[in-house]
Amino acid sequence: MTGTTGDNGTGNGSGDTEALREEIRRTRVELGETMEMLAAKADVKARLKDSAEQAKERVREQTALTVARVRGQAAQGVGLARAQAHDTSVAVRRDPVPWATIAAGAVAAVVVLLIVRGRRR
């Protein structure tokens, strides 16, 4: 039994040597993967960049949803305004004097609203 052959007294040490080499190779691969994961975690700049990109994407999605919702509500409001305008025009044809006063008040209210809104911006 000699200490340099590595055969553990079996007379054939090549199987044990190959098994050890394979184990060393697997360990090196695992160690490399672990190092890559640690390096990725240590790269704060890249992680922040990824987080920022994800946040931007969420904002884009929310913006698209909000724009779609506002457009739908605006279209609905336009339809309602047209219907009310038609109803009002029919009523004005029947009795124009009181409706002229109401229309003037409505126009004044819209003008005031636009002025107030313009000052807020």
C-alpha positions in Angstrom: 0.0 0.0 0.0 1.6 3.2 -1.2 0.3 6.7 -0.5 1.1 8.0 -4.0 -1.0 5.6 -6.1 -4.4 6.7 -4.7 -5.8 3.2 -5.1 -6.7 2.6 -1.4 -5.3 -0.9 -1.6 -7.8 -2.0 -4.3 -5.2 -2.3 -7.0 -7.2 -0.1 -9.4 -7.2 3.6 -8.6 -8.4 5.0 -11.9 -12.1 4.8 -10.9 -11.5 6.7 -7.7 -9.4 9.3 -9.6 -12.0 9.8 -12.3 -14.7 10.1 -9.6 -12.6 12.7 -7.8 -12.0 14.6 -11.0 -15.7 14.6 -11.8 -16.5 15.9 -8.3 -13.9 18.6 -8.7 -15.3 19.6 -12.1 -18.9 19.8 -10.7 -17.7 21.8 -7.7 -15.9 24.3 -10.0 -19.1 24.7 -12.1 -21.2 25.2 -8.9 -18.6 27.6 -7.6 -18.6 29.6 -10.9 -22.4 29.8 -10.8 -22.4 30.9 -7.2 -19.8 33.6 -8.0 -21.9 34.9 -10.9 -25.0 35.1 -8.6 -22.9 37.0 -6.0 -21.5 39.3 -8.6 -25.0 40.1 -9.9 -26.2 40.9 -6.3 -23.2 43.0 -5.7 -23.8 45.0 -8.9 -26.0 47.6 -7.3 -25.9 49.9 -10.3 -27.3 47.2 -12.6 -30.0 46.3 -10.1 -31.1 49.9 -9.7 -31.2 50.3 -13.5 -33.4 47.2 -13.7 -35.7 48.5 -11.0 -35.9 51.8 -12.7 -36.8 50.1 -16.0 -39.5 48.1 -14.3 -40.9 51.2 -12.7 -41.0 53.0 -16.0 -42.8 50.1 -17.6 -45.4 50.2 -14.9 -45.9 53.9 -15.3 -46.3 53.5 -19.1 -48.9 50.8 -18.6 -50.8 52.9 -16.0 -50.7 55.9 -18.3 -52.0 53.9 -21.2 -54.9 52.7 -19.1 -55.7 56.1 -17.8 -55.6 57.7 -21.3 -58.0 55.0 -22.6 -60.4 55.5 -19.7 -60.3 59.3 -20.1 -60.9 59.0 -23.8 -63.9 56.7 -23.2 -65.3 59.1 -20.6 -64.8 62.1 -22.9 -66.6 60.4 -25.8 -69.4 59.6 -23.4 -69.5 63.2 -22.3 -69.6 64.5 -25.8 -72.5 62.2 -26.6 -74.4 63.4 -23.5 -73.6 67.0 -24.4 -74.9 66.6 -27.9 -78.1 65.0 -26.6 -78.7 67.8 -24.1 -77.9 70.4 -26.8 -80.5 68.8 -29.1 -83.1 68.7 -26.3 -82.3 72.3 -25.4 -82.6 73.4 -29.0 -86.0 71.8 -29.2 -87.1 73.6 -26.0 -85.7 76.9 -27.2 -87.7 76.7 -30.4 -90.9 76.3 -28.3 -90.2 79.1 -25.9 -87.0 81.1 -26.7 -87.0 83.8 -23.9 -86.3 81.8 -20.7 -83.8 79.5 -22.5 -81.8 82.5 -23.7 -81.2 83.5 -20.1 -80.3 79.9 -19.1 -77.9 79.7 -22.0 -76.2 83.0 -21.1 -75.8 81.7 -17.5 -74.3 78.5 -18.8 -71.9 80.3 -21.0 -70.8 82.5 -18.1 -70.3 79.5 -15.9 -68.1 77.8 -18.5 -66.1 81.0 -19.0 -65.5 81.3 -15.2 -64.5 77.6 -15.1 -62.0 78.1 -17.9 -60.5 81.1 -16.2 -60.1 79.4 -12.9 -58.7 76.3 -14.5 -56.2 78.4 -16.5 -54.9 80.1 -13.3 -54.2 76.8 -11.6 -51.8 75.8 -14.4 
